[in-house]
Amino acid sequence: MYSFLWFWMNFTFVFPFFFGAILVLKNVEKESHWYLKTAVSFLGFIGWMFLWQFVICSVDSSLSKSIPFSHLTFFVQIVMMILYIRFSYKVNIWTTIFATTITYSLQHFSNRLYLVICSVLSLVIHNDYFNNDLWYSWIGILLCCLIMGVSYFLWWLLLLRKFNQESFDELVDKKVQVITSGITIFASIFINSYIANYPNVTSFILIMDFLMSLTISFLVILLDYSSVHENKTKKENEKLLELLENEKKDYEHSKESYDLINIKLHDIKHLLNTLNSSTSPSTIDNIKDCLTSFEHSIKTGNEAIDVIVNKKEKECLQKGIKFTCFLDARGLDYISPYEIYTLFDNALNNAIEASMKCDKDRRIISVHGKRKNEFIQIIITNYFKEDIAVNSSGLPITKKDRNFHGFGIRSMKMLSEKYDGLIHCEIKEELFNLYISLPLNRNCDTAKVHRSQL
């Protein structure tokens, strides 16, 4: 009733099944007492299989090899996995079905890969040991662990580690999930169980069944992942467009305020010059000095940049941050005003946020630029305190966000690349330098040639 073969077959199903769920949902928010729920569910899964086997064998031992029983067994196991995920992770029902389908397909793929290799060995090596006892021997156990272990490692390396979402609830496509779950149930359970339990099935048919299951599991995993990845990209693009639209409105509002302040200041100064002699010159000069402090003093040669750097200068003054800007931005007029505004707004917001975490004497932001090879390179420098690394793309990674999903930097990267420019950063001790390189002429044919020289 409880043979070693029975135990080994069930172990190679239960352990990879749970392990796959943990891998796929590794970053998803967990319910309270997750470790306890996982341990209890795992032991409950094993206990149910022992109890079910005992009940079946007590009634009729031949029932365990029947096709309907095999179907029912797999269905119950899938339902148990759904219940485990549903009550152990903070996910909706579609994410639960998605994770169950992926984890079942992972287990099925690795198991069928092992069975295909064992079947081929049995056919190629003409030896009674390999033909009859390989699957149950210690060599077979080691081979199983090796093949399934390598399979899971490769899936993790190439795909699963990219399942780094904190939530899949808005990314799972319901229609795609119904299709992939249906394929998994029909192909991996119905057809596979029917062939495996069919009397007098040949080795060739078994191998073809294993290969079919292997292929279907592979395609189901890729289809589910592609669907989630596509929806993720779509939502991120929508978020970026929304961010750009908000920045556009902010620019228009700031530009109106910028123009209005300059007009009013000019009018007031003109009015002061017409005052009668009863007003002392020193009083008029004091009033003019006060008004000058409200003027936008930084002039870069680009109106949109003038608006944002003067706005951020006032913000830095209020927050006790020393702000300096020496930048000749003439030649960037081909970039739409709201896009160049967005570029600088995000860059300076990041610099201000980082500066506020530093000691007061290190709250300094510098903006300057240099021209080279028909390009302008804008450097924004500030101190920082938290741990920052740089990825292969030259963009910053913090411990808080190892995969760097910040929409601000992503929009900056998108905008700079749109105009054949680039953006990267450099860290020197506690100084953070952000480099934004843009061509001075949008139609410059040498743009891409000189990019590597900046």
HELIX and SHEET records of a PDB file:
HELIX    1   1 PHE A    4  VAL A   24  1                                  21    
HELIX    2   2 TRP A   34  VAL A   59  1                                  26    
HELIX    3   3 SER A   61  LYS A   65  5                                   5    
HELIX    4   4 ILE A   67  SER A   88  1                                  22    
HELIX    5   5 ILE A   93  VAL A  124  1                                  32    
HELIX    6   6 ASP A  128  ASP A  128  1                                   1    
HELIX    7   7 TYR A  129  ASP A  133  3                                   5    
HELIX    8   8 LEU A  134  TYR A  136  5                                   3    
HELIX    9   9 TRP A  138  LEU A  158  1                                  21    
HELIX   10  10 LEU A  160  LYS A  162  5                                   3    
HELIX   11  11 LYS A  174  ILE A  183  1                                  10    
HELIX   12  12 THR A  184  ILE A  191  3                                   8    
HELIX   13  13 ASN A  192  ALA A  196  1                                   5    
HELIX   14  14 SER A  203  ASN A  273  1                                  71    
HELIX   15  15 PRO A  281  THR A  292  1                                  12    
HELIX   16  16 GLU A  303  LYS A  319  1                                  17    
HELIX   17  17 PRO A  337  SER A  355  1                                  19    
HELIX   18  18 LYS A  360  ARG A  362  5                                   3    
HELIX   19  19 PHE A  407  LYS A  418  1                                  12    
HELIX   20  20 ALA A  447  HIS A  450  1                                   4    
HELIX   21  21 ARG A  451  GLN A  453  5                                   3    
SHEET    1   A 5 LYS A 322  PHE A 326  0                                        
SHEET    2   A 5 ILE A 364  LYS A 372  1                                        
SHEET    3   A 5 PHE A 375  TYR A 383 -1                                        
SHEET    4   A 5 LEU A 431  PRO A 439 -1                                        
SHEET    5   A 5 LEU A 422  LYS A 428 -1                                        
SHEET    1   B 2 ILE A 388  VAL A 390  0                                        
SHEET    2   B 2 PRO A 396  THR A 398 -1                                        
END                                                                             
